[in-house]
Each structure stands twice: as C-alpha cells, then as structure tokens.
Amino acid sequence: MNSNSTDQMAVLIQELHHPDKEHRAATVQKIVQHGEGAIEPLVKLLNDPDWRVRYRAAETLGLLRSRQQVQDLIQSCDDEKDHVRYMAAKALGMIKDIRAVPTLIHLLSDEHQYTRGIAATGLAAIGEPVAAKEIESALAREPDQAVREKMIQSLKTLNG
C-alpha cells in the first residue's frame, strides 16, 4: 500500500467510530474496496472498546473473505456482546474455513438466538459433514422458531 492509500485507509478505519449507523455501514463498503490492505487495521479493531466498531470490523473481515484472520474472528466469537459474536460467526461462514467448525458448533448453544441461527448457516456454508449431527442435536433443543427454520435450512444444505 502506498502512503496515500495508507492515509485513506487510516481515515476510513477512523470512520468506523462514527456515531451514525448508516455512515459506519457505508464505510464498510469503502474499506472492502481497498482489499487485503485493510486486514491488519481491522484485526486491531476487533479489540476496540466500542462493540459497534468490533461488529463492523468483523463484518468487513468477512466480506474480505481472507483466511489469514480466521483465528482472530474465532476469538471474537467469545465477545461479551451478542452482536459481535453474531457478526464474527457470520464472517466465518462467509470465509468458509474448516478451522471455524468447532467454534460454530459451540455457538449453536449461544444465549443469543440470532447467533445460534447464523452459526448453523455458517456450518452449512462450510459444508463439513460432522456439522449435520451437531445441528440436528441443536435443533432438538431449540425453542425459537426462526432459529429452528435456519437450522432446518442448514441441514437441507448439508444433506444436499
């Protein structure tokens, strides 16, 4: 990355702290256009004090689909904030790296219903056969109908 591009990236990274949700969402799209040069500063943001910044960093890393930050996203699946766990799980499903399978299986039992649903979707996207048994087990205990539907759809995807 040249210095002008590095300066632009620094400004965009700072824009992820903007108070307006739509502004942060638009910034994500601009950062994605910079490609892999954005990864290092985004990984640092996975530890930002503001959960909204961590959320957007995880989202952007998923959209970049680079496997080099999978371990960082796996760690974000333990975040105290449910929105961050959700987005880290979603990003892992977008990247489709087998290293995420144990973490996504664990998230099938998350306290947050959207996180449970996106974990099932991510497992289906990765396509690891062992996931079907785990999703079936989670489905048997799942109280939320919307999550049940995601799990059923994930099983259909896995079972082809």
N, C-alpha and C positions, 0 to 999 in steps of 0.2 A: 504494500500500500504506500503510495507517495504521501508527502506531508499534507498536501491539500485534501486528499481523500481521508487521511488520518484525522485532520481537523474537522472535516464534515462528520465523520463517524463520532467524534467526541461530542459534537453539538447534538447529534441525533440521540446518542446514549443519554445525554442530559435531558433531552425532551421526554424520555420515558418517565421522568419525575413530574411532568406537567399535571396540574390538578384536574384537567378535563379528560374524561374517559375517551371520548371520540378522538381527541388530539393524540392521546397515547396509542390508540388503535391505528391511526393513520401513520404514526411514527414507526410502528412495527413494520408496515408495508415498505416504508422508505429504507429501513435498515436491511430488510430482506434483499432489496435490490443491490446492496453492497456485497452480498455473498459472504464467503467464509472469513473475510477480513473483520467481520463483526463478532465472530465467535468469542474471542478472548475477553473483550469488554462485557459481553453478555453473560458469560460464565461468572464474572465477578459480581454482576447484579443479582445472581441467584441468592446472594447473602445480604442483599440490601435490607435495611430496617423496614422499609415500606413494602407490605405484601403485594400491593398493586404493581410495583416495579418488578418484584420477583415473578409475579404472574406473567407480565408482559415479556420478561426475559425468557422464561420457559417457553412461552408461545412462539417467540421469534426463533429460538433454537430449534424447535420442532419444525417450523416452516423452512428452515435452512437445511434440514434433513442430513446433517453431517454427523457421522458416527463418533467423531472424536469427543463429543461432550456427553455421551450416553451415561457415563458414570456420574457426572455432575447432576444430570436430570434424575437419575435413580436416587441420589441423595436428597433431591428436592421432594421426592415422594414421601419423605418423613417430615415435611414442613408442618409447623404448628397451624398454619392457615389452610383450611379445606380448599379454597380456590386455587392455591398454589399447588397442592397435591393433585388436584384435578388437572390443571394445565400441564404439569410435569408428566402425568400419566398419558395425557392426550399427545404430548410431544413424543413420548417414547413410542406410542402406537404409530405416529407418522414416520418415525425413523425406521421402524421395523427391525430392530436389532435384538437378536435372541438373548442377549445379556439382560434385557429388561423383563424377561418372562417371570422369574421368581418374585420380583417386586410387584409386577402387575397382578400376579396371583394373590399376593399378600393384600393388595388394595381391593380385592373382591370383598373383603371384610371391613373396609373403611367405614367409619361412622357417617360419612357424607354420602348420600345416595348418588349424587352425580359422579363422584369419584368412583364408586363401585361400578356404575354403568360404563364409564369411559375406560375403566380397566378391562372390562370384558371386551369392549370394542377393540382396544389395543391388542389384546391377546389374539383376537380373530385376525387382525391385520398382520400380525407377525406370523400366524399360521402354524405355531408349534402344536403338534398333536396332543401332547400331555395337557394342554390347556383345556381341552374339551371336558375332561373329567373334573377339573377344578371348577369350571364354570357351572357344570351340572350340579356339583355339590353346593356352590354358592346360590344357585337358582332355587334349590330345595329349601333354603332358609331365608330367601329374600322377601321382605314384606312389601316393598314399594313396586307397584305395578309397572311404572315407566322403566324402572331398572330391570324388572323381570323381562320386559319386552326387548330391551337391549341385549340381555343375556341370551334370550331365545334366538334373536337375530345373529348373535355372535356364534352360537352353536351351529346354526344353519350354514354360516360362512365356513366354519371349520370342518363341518361334515360334508361340505361340497354339494 
